[in-house]
């Protein structure tokens, strides 16, 4: 049975990570700009790992 706390593949790099989809998720602590968040939302249908979100935040 699937649980939202099971590891899933990052939509960008395919590395496994756990997304809780709650404010307790590690990604909620990342200081990402509104521009970065909009880019991620428009280019990916699933969650990204923290490493990819950090990398995109630096590039944008």
C-alpha positions in Angstrom: 0.0 0.0 0.0 1.3 3.5 -0.9 1.9 6.0 1.8 2.7 9.6 1.2 5.7 9.1 3.5 7.2 6.4 1.2 10.2 7.5 -0.7 9.4 8.8 -4.2 11.5 9.8 -7.2 12.4 13.4 -7.7 10.7 14.7 -10.8 13.9 16.3 -11.9 16.8 14.0 -11.0 15.0 10.7 -10.0 16.8 10.5 -6.7 14.6 9.1 -3.9 13.3 11.5 -1.3 10.4 11.7 1.2 7.7 14.3 0.7 5.2 14.7 3.5 3.2 17.4 1.7 2.9 19.2 5.1 4.7 22.2 6.7 6.9 19.5 8.4 8.4 18.6 5.0 12.1 19.7 4.8 11.4 21.7 1.6 9.2 24.2 3.6 12.5 25.5 5.2 14.1 26.3 1.9 14.3 30.1 1.2 13.0 30.0 -2.4 11.9 33.1 -4.3 8.4 33.4 -5.7 10.0 33.2 -9.1 11.6 29.9 -8.3 8.4 28.4 -6.9 6.5 29.5 -10.0 9.1 27.9 -12.2 9.0 24.6 -10.4 5.2 24.5 -10.4 5.0 25.2 -14.1 7.7 22.7 -15.1 7.2 19.7 -12.8 4.0 17.8 -11.9 5.6 16.0 -8.9 7.8 17.0 -6.0 11.5 17.7 -6.3 14.1 16.8 -3.9 15.7 19.5 -1.7 19.0 19.4 -3.7 17.2 20.1 -7.0 15.1 22.9 -5.4 18.2 24.5 -3.9 20.0 24.2 -7.3 17.1 25.8 -9.1 16.8 28.5 -6.5 20.5 29.4 -7.1 20.2 29.4 -10.9 17.0 31.5 -11.2 
